[in-house]
Amino acid sequence: MITGLDHIALAVGDPEVAAEAYARLLGAQPAVAAGLRFQLANMALTIGPGGAEPVFGLGFAADDLEGTRRMLERRGVAGEGAAGGAGLARAATHGVAMALVARRLAPPPPSRPDAPHALDHVVVHTPNPERAVALYGGRLGLDLRLDRANPQWGTRLLFFRCGGAVVEISADLKAPVSDGPDRVTGLAWRVADPVAAQARLAAAGLDVSPVRPGRKPGTQVFTVRAGVPGAPALMLGGAEG
């Protein structure tokens, strides 16, 4: 059984440069001995080699790896790699890189109000929302907390709780349903003081938007538009849960 989101894996052409950028964003240095791993309160960001385009993957934690792997195989989500490996077959995950790992949550560095302390949610875009419900809810067993279509935004949103974070599935209401691949399109980070965080990142040379009220009452948000691989990224402060 999947118990949470252990990490987001970022594959990039130059991991060292990417790690420097995320050190500015997160206000902390990676654990180099752990393979460029930034530990936060509820998950970690790991950075490794990849192609020219940044690609995010999802690392799910399971208390019983072998039992969870067998369960997913019975549900049509096979493992891949040597002897099944820890990875999940891309054909079954509709193109999103996924893996199962033993929970490796370590104490995060001391939090600071002007830097992210946790991941709020990861955004996955899908051209087929019902297919996403079947995968994330039915096969992976994540907790579907919200399914809402908003014509004003032109989007259908699905929120799946995964431990201390959320996997947010986004579908374009104006686009036809298709069998095209899903893809991770962004990360949203929690910060205690969005105003201070925005000022710090602007001073560090990142392209950031002004702070604005969030869609959820009691929140403030701003966007990191450029300056880190995989941008844009959302910074969110205020009400949680």
N, C-alpha and C positions, 0 to 999 in steps of 0.2 A: 504494500500500500504506500502510495506517495504521501509524505508527511509535510512537505514544504518545498520551497524553492531554495536550493543550496547555493546556486551561483548563476550568473549570466556570463557566458563565454563570448569574448570578442576576438574574432580572427581578423588580422590586418596584415598589410604588407610589411610594415616596420613596427614590431611590437614595442621597441624601446621608445620611439617617438610617441606612439599612442599612450604609453604609460606616463610619459612626461605630461602630456595633455590632461590625462585623467587625474594626475597628481594635483594639477592646478584646480580642476573642477571639484575634486573631492576633498581638497585641503589636507591630504595625507599621502604618505609614500607607500608604495606596494611592498609586500613581503617578497623580496626577490628570491629567497630560498624556496618559496612555495610556487615559483613560476609566475611572477608578476601578478600577484593576487592582492586586491584591495578588499579588506574585510570590513563590512558594515554590521549594524546591529542585527539585521534579519537575513542577510545573504552576503555574497561576495561577488566582485567583478574580477574575472580572470582574463588576461590578455595573452594571446599566442599568435603564431604566424598564420598567414592566410594569403588570399589574393589581393588584387589592387583595391577592390571594393570592400569596405568593412562589413562583416557579417556577424550578427548576434546569434547565439544558441542558448538553449535553456537546459540547465542542469538540475534535475529534480532529485530531492533527497528521499530515500526509502530506508526504513529501519531493517527490513528484511529484503536485501537485494535479490537474492535468488528466488524467493517466493513472489516478489513483485514482478520479476522478469517472467516467471512462468505464468502468472495471472495475465500479464499483458499479451503474451503469446496466445493464450486461449481467447483473448479478445481481439486478435488480429493485428497486434502491434509487436512484430518480431524484433529481436535484437539483431545487431549487425557487428561485424568484426570477429576476431578470433574467438571461437567457442561461445558465440553469441555476443561477446563484448559487453560494454556498458552502454553503447550507443543504441538508439532506436532507429529502425529502418526509415529512411526519408520518404519512401513511398507511402508508409503508414502514417507519418506525421505531416504529410502534405507539403513537404519541402523544408520545414523548419528543423534545424539541427537540435536534437534532444538526446539527453543521456540520463542514466540513473546512477546515483552515487550514494555512498554512505554519508550521513550528515557530518559535515566538517566545520560546523559553526564554532568559530574561535572568538575570544574576547576582542571587540573592536578597539581601535585607538580612542583616547579620550575625545568625547564629542565637543564640537564648537558650534556656536549658534549661527555662524556664517558659512557653514559647510554641510553637505548632506550627511545625515546620520543613518539613513535607511532607504531602501527602495520602496516607493509607494506602489507602483505598478509597471509592468512591461506591456507594451502595445504590440499586438499581432494583427496585421491586416489580412483579411480573408475575402476571396470572391464568392465564398459559399458558406454562409453562417450556419445553416443546418448541419453541414458536414463538420463544422467546428464544434457544435454542441455535441455531436456524436463522439468526436475524438476527446475533447477536454473533459466533458462531463461523463459520457458513457464509458469510454475506454480507459482514460487516465484516472477517472474518479474524482476530479476536482469539484469543489462545491460551487454550483452556479448560484450566485447571489443576485444577479440583475440581468434582465433581458429587456431592453428598451429601444424602440425605434423612435428617432426624433427627426421628423421631416424638416424642421427648421435648420438642423445641422446637416441634413442629408445623410445620416448615419444610423446604423443599428449597432448598439453596443451590448456586449455580453461581458459580465464581470465574473470571473472564477476565482474564489478565494483559494490561496495556496500557501498555507502556513501564515507567516506574517506579511505576505505581499499579495498582490492581485495580478492575474493574467487577464488583461483587457483585450477582447476580440472586437475589432472594428470592421464593419462591412459598409460599403458604399451603396446607399439605397437606390441611386440612379443607374448603377452599373448592372448588367445582366448577371445572373448567377452562372458560374462556370466551374470547370474542374482545374483551373489554374492553381499555381502554388500559393500557399500562405507565406508570409514573411514578417519577421520582427522589424518594426518600423521606428521604435523609440522607447526610451526609458523615462520614468518620472520619479524624481528623487524627493524625499522629505527633508526639509530644512526648518530649523527652529525660528530663524529670523530671515525671511525672504528679502527684506530691504537691505540688510547688511550683506547677505550672500550676493545679491545683484551688484552691489557696489564693489565687493571684493573681486568678483569675476570680471567686471568691466575694467577695473584697474589692472587685472592680470592680462588684459588684451583679448578676452573672449567677446564675441558678438552676442550681446544679450538684449532682450526686449525690456521695456519698462515693466515695473511690478504692477499687476492689475488684480481685481477681484476674481477669484476662481468661480467655476460653475457651482461648486458645492458651497453653501452658505458658511461664512466664517473662515474661508480660506483666501490666501493670496498666492498668486503664481507669477512666474516669469519664464521666458523661454531662452535657452542657450541655443542661438540660431546657428552658430558656427564656432569652431575652435577645438572641437574634440571629434574623433572619428565616430561616425554614427549619429551625429547631430542632425536634427534638433533634439534637444532634451528639455524636459519640463522640470522646473523646481517648484515645489509646493509646500506651503507652510500653513499652519492653522489646524482645523479640526481633522482628526484621523478616524479610521474605522469604517 
